[in-house]
Amino acid sequence: MLLTRFRALRSLPHALATCALLLSLGQPACAQSATNPSASTPSSTQSPTQSSTQPDTPPSALPDAPQPALTPRDLPRNILHDQAAIWTSPAHLRMSNALGPVALVLATTLVITTDHQVMSSSRLQNASLNSHASTASNGLVGGFVAAPAIIYGLGRFRHDDHATETGILGAEAIVDSLAVNEVLKIVSLRERPTVDNARGRFFQPSVAFNSSFPSNHAIVAWSSATVIASEYPGILTKITAYGLATGVSLTRVLGREHFPSDVLVGSAIGWMIGRYVVHRHRRAE
């Protein structure tokens, strides 16, 4: 056991450098949401006299003018802006906002050192369980991918701007998450649990594009779930969305498709990206 943990620890500096880059997303999401035009309010220093002396100012020029509803045409531009904000987010880390990322990095460190032990458990050496869990995870993540399109379609049919916005933001979060995750996979090059007795070694060229770290299923599920739960913050919606996303994460491990640390980091980054997208681009009330 000690030898196994030593081998895991040798890979930690590189693995943590990879995930730490994205784990700082939470605070920049809040900070940048403050610059969202839809959140703008008139300056408190402007007097009634000043506003009344400008009757010809067009509504679109006023600070509190409503923003046009989101459309699919906004997606390419917004995704480019999102990626720029995501990859520069570590520069925004300060002592005041580093607690969450540091805690998550420490948790990831602990989980990586136990990955081999967990995946070698006899309880997971069950082909039937693995197969059913893998099928369940694929079905659940398919639902999370389809949900934004379904919600958008219902919104268009019912002329509901809130629903169409939810669908657009959900699609945006999924694309952002997949773009980020693919870069992390290329950097980490981690072996799958089914390779080399589940040692989970990083930086193995033979892995190519089949890297295990982080989990695509987890990051997609959590980014989509976070948008839906944020746009419709009722307790039942949150329980359903986050409960199903948790189901995706768990079944990826039970199916021996990913290590626990893979789904931990994927779930965390998906939640952070979904949260960022909603705070930055939400318009409908």
C-alpha positions as a Markdown table, in Angstrom:
| # | Residue | x | y | z |
|---|---|---|---|---|
| 1 | Met | 0.0 | 0.0 | 0.0 |
| 2 | Leu | 2.8 | 2.4 | 0.9 |
| 3 | Leu | 4.5 | 1.7 | -2.5 |
| 4 | Thr | 1.2 | 2.4 | -4.3 |
| 5 | Arg | 0.7 | 5.7 | -2.5 |
| 6 | Phe | 4.3 | 6.7 | -3.2 |
| 7 | Arg | 3.8 | 6.2 | -6.9 |
| 8 | Ala | 0.6 | 8.2 | -6.8 |
| 9 | Leu | 2.3 | 11.1 | -5.0 |
| 10 | Arg | 5.0 | 11.2 | -7.7 |
| 11 | Ser | 2.3 | 12.3 | -10.2 |
| 12 | Leu | 0.6 | 14.8 | -7.9 |
| 13 | Pro | 2.5 | 18.0 | -8.7 |
| 14 | His | 1.7 | 17.8 | -12.4 |
| 15 | Ala | -1.9 | 16.6 | -11.8 |
| 16 | Leu | -2.6 | 19.3 | -9.3 |
| 17 | Ala | -1.0 | 22.0 | -11.5 |
| 18 | Thr | -3.5 | 20.9 | -14.2 |
| 19 | Cys | -6.6 | 21.1 | -12.0 |
| 20 | Ala | -5.5 | 24.2 | -10.0 |
| 21 | Leu | -5.6 | 26.2 | -13.2 |
| 22 | Leu | -9.4 | 25.7 | -13.3 |
| 23 | Leu | -10.3 | 25.4 | -9.7 |
| 24 | Ser | -9.9 | 29.2 | -9.3 |
| 25 | Leu | -13.0 | 29.8 | -11.5 |
| 26 | Gly | -15.5 | 30.4 | -8.7 |
| 27 | Gln | -14.4 | 33.8 | -7.6 |
| 28 | Pro | -13.8 | 35.3 | -11.1 |
| 29 | Ala | -17.3 | 34.2 | -12.0 |
| 30 | Cys | -18.7 | 36.4 | -9.3 |
| 31 | Ala | -16.4 | 39.2 | -10.0 |
| 32 | Gln | -17.1 | 39.3 | -13.7 |
| 33 | Ser | -20.8 | 38.9 | -13.2 |
| 34 | Ala | -20.7 | 42.4 | -11.7 |
| 35 | Thr | -19.7 | 43.7 | -15.2 |
| 36 | Asn | -22.7 | 42.1 | -16.8 |
| 37 | Pro | -24.6 | 44.9 | -18.6 |
| 38 | Ser | -27.9 | 43.4 | -17.4 |
| 39 | Ala | -26.9 | 44.0 | -13.8 |
| 40 | Ser | -26.1 | 47.7 | -14.4 |
| 41 | Thr | -28.0 | 50.3 | -12.3 |
| 42 | Pro | -28.1 | 54.1 | -12.6 |
| 43 | Ser | -25.4 | 55.9 | -10.7 |
| 44 | Ser | -26.4 | 56.9 | -7.2 |
| 45 | Thr | -24.7 | 60.3 | -7.7 |
| 46 | Gln | -27.1 | 61.3 | -10.5 |
| 47 | Ser | -29.8 | 63.7 | -9.3 |
| 48 | Pro | -33.4 | 63.7 | -10.5 |
| 49 | Thr | -32.7 | 67.1 | -12.1 |
| 50 | Gln | -29.9 | 65.7 | -14.2 |
| 51 | Ser | -32.0 | 62.8 | -15.5 |
| 52 | Ser | -35.0 | 65.0 | -16.2 |
| 53 | Thr | -32.9 | 67.4 | -18.3 |
| 54 | Gln | -32.1 | 64.7 | -20.8 |
| 55 | Pro | -35.5 | 63.7 | -22.2 |
| 56 | Asp | -34.2 | 62.9 | -25.6 |
| 57 | Thr | -31.7 | 60.2 | -24.4 |
| 58 | Pro | -32.6 | 57.0 | -26.2 |
| 59 | Pro | -33.7 | 54.1 | -23.9 |
| 60 | Ser | -30.9 | 51.9 | -25.1 |
| 61 | Ala | -28.3 | 54.4 | -23.8 |
| 62 | Leu | -29.7 | 54.5 | -20.3 |
| 63 | Pro | -27.8 | 52.5 | -17.6 |
| 64 | Asp | -30.9 | 50.5 | -16.7 |
| 65 | Ala | -32.1 | 49.8 | -20.2 |
| 66 | Pro | -33.3 | 46.2 | -20.6 |
| 67 | Gln | -30.9 | 44.0 | -22.7 |
| 68 | Pro | -32.2 | 42.1 | -25.7 |
| 69 | Ala | -33.0 | 38.5 | -25.1 |
| 70 | Leu | -30.2 | 36.0 | -25.8 |
| 71 | Thr | -30.3 | 34.2 | -29.1 |
| 72 | Pro | -28.2 | 31.3 | -30.5 |
| 73 | Arg | -26.3 | 33.8 | -32.6 |
| 74 | Asp | -24.8 | 35.1 | -29.3 |
| 75 | Leu | -23.2 | 31.8 | -28.6 |
| 76 | Pro | -19.9 | 32.0 | -30.6 |
| 77 | Arg | -19.0 | 35.4 | -29.2 |
| 78 | Asn | -19.9 | 34.5 | -25.7 |
| 79 | Ile | -18.0 | 31.2 | -25.8 |
| 80 | Leu | -14.9 | 33.0 | -26.9 |
| 81 | His | -15.2 | 35.5 | -24.1 |
| 82 | Asp | -15.8 | 32.7 | -21.7 |
| 83 | Gln | -12.7 | 30.8 | -22.7 |
| 84 | Ala | -10.6 | 34.0 | -22.3 |
| 85 | Ala | -12.0 | 34.5 | -18.8 |
| 86 | Ile | -11.6 | 30.9 | -17.8 |
| 87 | Trp | -8.0 | 30.5 | -18.9 |
| 88 | Thr | -7.0 | 33.8 | -17.3 |
| 89 | Ser | -8.9 | 33.2 | -14.1 |
| 90 | Pro | -5.8 | 32.1 | -12.0 |
| 91 | Ala | -4.6 | 35.7 | -12.3 |
| 92 | His | -7.6 | 36.8 | -10.3 |
| 93 | Leu | -6.7 | 34.7 | -7.3 |
| 94 | Arg | -6.2 | 36.7 | -4.1 |
| 95 | Met | -6.0 | 35.8 | -0.4 |
| 96 | Ser | -9.7 | 36.7 | -0.1 |
| 97 | Asn | -10.9 | 34.3 | -2.7 |
| 98 | Ala | -8.4 | 31.5 | -2.7 |
| 99 | Leu | -10.0 | 29.4 | 0.2 |
| 100 | Gly | -12.4 | 27.4 | -2.1 |
| 101 | Pro | -9.8 | 26.6 | -4.8 |
| 102 | Val | -7.2 | 25.6 | -2.2 |
| 103 | Ala | -9.6 | 23.4 | -0.3 |
| 104 | Leu | -10.6 | 21.6 | -3.6 |
| 105 | Val | -6.9 | 21.1 | -4.6 |
| 106 | Leu | -6.3 | 19.6 | -1.2 |
| 107 | Ala | -9.3 | 17.3 | -1.5 |
| 108 | Thr | -8.1 | 16.3 | -5.0 |
| 109 | Thr | -4.7 | 15.5 | -3.5 |
| 110 | Leu | -6.2 | 13.2 | -1.0 |
| 111 | Val | -8.5 | 11.5 | -3.4 |
| 112 | Ile | -5.7 | 10.8 | -6.0 |
| 113 | Thr | -3.6 | 9.0 | -3.3 |
| 114 | Thr | -6.6 | 6.7 | -2.7 |
| 115 | Asp | -7.6 | 6.1 | -6.3 |
| 116 | His | -5.8 | 2.9 | -6.8 |
| 117 | Gln | -7.1 | 1.4 | -3.6 |
| 118 | Val | -10.7 | 2.3 | -4.4 |
| 119 | Met | -10.6 | 1.0 | -8.0 |
| 120 | Ser | -8.9 | -2.3 | -6.8 |
| 121 | Ser | -11.7 | -3.0 | -4.4 |
| 122 | Ser | -13.4 | -6.4 | -4.9 |
| 123 | Arg | -16.8 | -4.7 | -4.9 |
| 124 | Leu | -16.0 | -3.0 | -8.2 |
| 125 | Gln | -14.7 | -6.1 | -9.8 |
| 126 | Asn | -18.1 | -7.1 | -11.0 |
| 127 | Ala | -18.6 | -7.1 | -14.8 |
| 128 | Ser | -22.4 | -6.9 | -14.5 |
| 129 | Leu | -22.3 | -3.9 | -12.1 |
| 130 | Asn | -19.7 | -2.2 | -14.3 |
| 131 | Ser | -21.8 | -2.7 | -17.4 |
| 132 | His | -25.1 | -1.4 | -15.9 |
| 133 | Ala | -23.3 | 1.6 | -14.3 |
| 134 | Ser | -21.7 | 2.5 | -17.5 |
| 135 | Thr | -25.0 | 2.3 | -19.4 |
| 136 | Ala | -26.7 | 4.4 | -16.7 |
| 137 | Ser | -24.0 | 7.1 | -16.8 |
| 138 | Asn | -24.4 | 7.3 | -20.6 |
| 139 | Gly | -28.1 | 7.6 | -20.4 |
| 140 | Leu | -28.0 | 10.3 | -17.7 |
| 141 | Val | -25.4 | 12.4 | -19.5 |
| 142 | Gly | -27.4 | 12.1 | -22.7 |
| 143 | Gly | -30.3 | 13.6 | -20.8 |
| 144 | Phe | -28.2 | 16.5 | -19.6 |
| 145 | Val | -27.0 | 17.2 | -23.2 |
| 146 | Ala | -30.6 | 17.0 | -24.5 |
| 147 | Ala | -32.1 | 19.1 | -21.7 |
| 148 | Pro | -30.9 | 22.6 | -23.0 |
| 149 | Ala | -32.2 | 21.8 | -26.5 |
| 150 | Ile | -35.6 | 20.6 | -25.1 |
| 151 | Ile | -35.9 | 23.6 | -22.8 |
| 152 | Tyr | -35.0 | 26.0 | -25.6 |
| 153 | Gly | -37.6 | 24.4 | -27.9 |
| 154 | Leu | -40.3 | 24.7 | -25.3 |
| 155 | Gly | -39.4 | 28.3 | -24.7 |
| 156 | Arg | -39.7 | 29.1 | -28.4 |
| 157 | Phe | -43.0 | 27.3 | -28.6 |
| 158 | Arg | -44.4 | 29.1 | -25.6 |
| 159 | His | -42.7 | 32.5 | -26.3 |
| 160 | Asp | -40.9 | 32.2 | -22.9 |
| 161 | Asp | -37.7 | 34.2 | -22.9 |
| 162 | His | -36.6 | 32.7 | -19.6 |
| 163 | Ala | -36.8 | 29.1 | -21.0 |
| 164 | Thr | -35.0 | 30.0 | -24.2 |
| 165 | Glu | -32.3 | 31.7 | -22.2 |
| 166 | Thr | -31.9 | 28.6 | -20.0 |
| 167 | Gly | -31.5 | 26.4 | -23.1 |
| 168 | Ile | -28.9 | 28.8 | -24.7 |
| 169 | Leu | -26.9 | 29.1 | -21.4 |
| 170 | Gly | -27.0 | 25.4 | -20.9 |
| 171 | Ala | -25.6 | 24.7 | -24.4 |
| 172 | Glu | -22.9 | 27.4 | -23.8 |
| 173 | Ala | -21.9 | 25.9 | -20.5 |
| 174 | Ile | -21.6 | 22.4 | -22.0 |
| 175 | Val | -19.4 | 23.7 | -24.9 |
| 176 | Asp | -17.2 | 25.7 | -22.5 |
| 177 | Ser | -16.8 | 22.6 | -20.3 |
| 178 | Leu | -15.9 | 20.3 | -23.1 |
| 179 | Ala | -13.4 | 22.7 | -24.5 |
| 180 | Val | -11.7 | 23.1 | -21.1 |
| 181 | Asn | -11.8 | 19.4 | -20.3 |
| 182 | Glu | -10.3 | 18.3 | -23.6 |
| 183 | Val | -7.3 | 20.6 | -22.9 |
| 184 | Leu | -6.9 | 19.1 | -19.4 |
| 185 | Lys | -7.1 | 15.6 | -20.8 |
| 186 | Ile | -4.4 | 16.3 | -23.4 |
| 187 | Val | -2.2 | 17.8 | -20.6 |
| 188 | Ser | -2.8 | 15.0 | -18.0 |
| 189 | Leu | -2.7 | 11.9 | -20.3 |
| 190 | Arg | -3.9 | 9.7 | -17.4 |
| 191 | Glu | -4.4 | 6.0 | -17.8 |
| 192 | Arg | -7.9 | 4.6 | -17.4 |
| 193 | Pro | -8.8 | 2.4 | -14.4 |
| 194 | Thr | -8.9 | -0.7 | -16.7 |
| 195 | Val | -5.2 | -0.2 | -17.6 |
| 196 | Asp | -2.2 | -1.5 | -15.7 |
| 197 | Asn | -4.1 | -2.7 | -12.7 |
| 198 | Ala | -5.7 | 0.7 | -12.1 |
| 199 | Arg | -2.5 | 2.5 | -11.2 |
| 200 | Gly | -3.8 | 5.7 | -12.8 |
| 201 | Arg | -0.4 | 7.0 | -14.0 |
| 202 | Phe | -0.3 | 10.5 | -15.5 |
| 203 | Phe | 1.6 | 11.7 | -18.6 |
| 204 | Gln | 1.6 | 8.4 | -20.5 |
| 205 | Pro | 2.0 | 9.0 | -24.3 |
| 206 | Ser | 0.2 | 5.7 | -25.0 |
| 207 | Val | -3.0 | 7.2 | -23.6 |
| 208 | Ala | -3.3 | 9.6 | -26.6 |
| 209 | Phe | -6.9 | 11.0 | -26.7 |
| 210 | Asn | -8.3 | 8.6 | -24.2 |
| 211 | Ser | -7.1 | 10.3 | -21.0 |
| 212 | Ser | -9.1 | 9.6 | -17.9 |
| 213 | Phe | -8.6 | 12.9 | -16.1 |
| 214 | Pro | -11.0 | 14.7 | -15.7 |
| 215 | Ser | -14.3 | 13.0 | -16.6 |
| 216 | Asn | -16.1 | 14.4 | -19.6 |
| 217 | His | -19.4 | 12.9 | -18.4 |
| 218 | Ala | -19.1 | 14.6 | -15.0 |
| 219 | Ile | -18.2 | 18.0 | -16.3 |
| 220 | Val | -21.0 | 18.0 | -18.9 |
| 221 | Ala | -23.6 | 16.8 | -16.3 |
| 222 | Trp | -22.6 | 19.3 | -13.7 |
| 223 | Ser | -22.3 | 22.3 | -16.1 |
| 224 | Ser | -25.8 | 21.6 | -17.5 |
| 225 | Ala | -27.3 | 20.9 | -14.1 |
| 226 | Thr | -25.9 | 24.1 | -12.6 |
| 227 | Val | -27.4 | 26.2 | -15.3 |
| 228 | Ile | -30.8 | 24.6 | -14.9 |
| 229 | Ala | -30.8 | 24.8 | -11.1 |
| 230 | Ser | -29.6 | 28.4 | -11.2 |
| 231 | Glu | -32.3 | 29.5 | -13.7 |
| 232 | Tyr | -35.0 | 27.6 | -11.9 |
| 233 | Pro | -33.9 | 27.7 | -8.3 |
| 234 | Gly | -36.8 | 25.9 | -6.8 |
| 235 | Ile | -35.8 | 23.2 | -4.2 |
| 236 | Leu | -37.2 | 20.3 | -6.3 |
| 237 | Thr | -35.4 | 21.5 | -9.4 |
| 238 | Lys | -32.1 | 21.7 | -7.5 |
| 239 | Ile | -32.6 | 18.3 | -5.9 |
| 240 | Thr | -33.4 | 16.7 | -9.2 |
| 241 | Ala | -30.6 | 18.4 | -11.3 |
| 242 | Tyr | -27.8 | 18.0 | -8.8 |
| 243 | Gly | -29.0 | 14.6 | -7.7 |
| 244 | Leu | -28.9 | 13.3 | -11.3 |
| 245 | Ala | -25.5 | 14.9 | -11.8 |
| 246 | Thr | -24.2 | 13.2 | -8.7 |
| 247 | Gly | -25.6 | 10.0 | -10.2 |
| 248 | Val | -23.5 | 10.5 | -13.3 |
| 249 | Ser | -20.3 | 11.0 | -11.2 |
| 250 | Leu | -21.0 | 7.9 | -9.1 |
| 251 | Thr | -21.8 | 5.6 | -12.0 |
| 252 | Arg | -18.6 | 6.6 | -13.8 |
| 253 | Val | -16.7 | 5.2 | -10.9 |
| 254 | Leu | -18.9 | 2.1 | -10.5 |
| 255 | Gly | -18.5 | 1.4 | -14.2 |
| 256 | Arg | -14.7 | 1.6 | -13.8 |
| 257 | Glu | -14.6 | 4.2 | -16.5 |
| 258 | His | -13.0 | 6.8 | -14.2 |
| 259 | Phe | -11.1 | 7.2 | -10.9 |
| 260 | Pro | -12.8 | 9.1 | -8.1 |
| 261 | Ser | -10.4 | 12.0 | -8.5 |
| 262 | Asp | -11.4 | 12.2 | -12.2 |
| 263 | Val | -15.1 | 12.7 | -11.4 |
| 264 | Leu | -14.3 | 15.0 | -8.4 |
| 265 | Val | -12.4 | 17.5 | -10.6 |
| 266 | Gly | -14.8 | 17.1 | -13.5 |
| 267 | Ser | -17.8 | 17.8 | -11.3 |
| 268 | Ala | -16.2 | 20.8 | -9.6 |
| 269 | Ile | -15.1 | 22.4 | -12.9 |
| 270 | Gly | -18.5 | 21.7 | -14.4 |
| 271 | Trp | -20.2 | 23.4 | -11.5 |
| 272 | Met | -17.9 | 26.4 | -11.7 |
| 273 | Ile | -18.3 | 26.9 | -15.4 |
| 274 | Gly | -22.1 | 26.5 | -15.2 |
| 275 | Arg | -22.1 | 29.1 | -12.4 |
| 276 | Tyr | -19.9 | 31.5 | -14.4 |
| 277 | Val | -22.0 | 31.3 | -17.5 |
| 278 | Val | -25.2 | 32.1 | -15.6 |
| 279 | His | -23.7 | 35.0 | -13.7 |
| 280 | Arg | -22.0 | 36.4 | -16.7 |
| 281 | His | -24.7 | 36.1 | -19.4 |
| 282 | Arg | -28.1 | 35.9 | -17.6 |
| 283 | Arg | -30.6 | 38.5 | -18.9 |
| 284 | Ala | -34.1 | 37.2 | -18.5 |
| 285 | Glu | -35.8 | 37.6 | -15.1 |
